[in-house]
Amino acid sequence: MMQTDVKPFDLSSGGGDFMEGRVRIKGVTLTYNGDGMGYFVIYWDEGYYYVDVPNMVGNINILLPGEGIRTGEFSAYEAFNCSATVYYG
């Protein structure tokens, strides 16, 4: 059965943004262009998820197993030397 309620959230390089309300983060696609070492991080009430980005050209697809990450009423996102698409539902 295909899940149809997953939506994308784009975050540009060197940027930050946030979402209000509870969401489940299902996965992330990171694209990096070799401008130097970087990182991507998701902050929420109970913790954070951090990924180092290498100094090379490429992309990473990250699938979060099971139910994914369930955020609280607020979640923040930050990307440095990469762009990200966060999939949530």
Secondary structure by P-SEA (a helix, b strand, c coil): cccccbbbbbbcccccccccccccccbbbbbbccccccbbbbbccccbbbbbbccccbbbbbbbcccccccccbbbbbbccbbbbbbcc
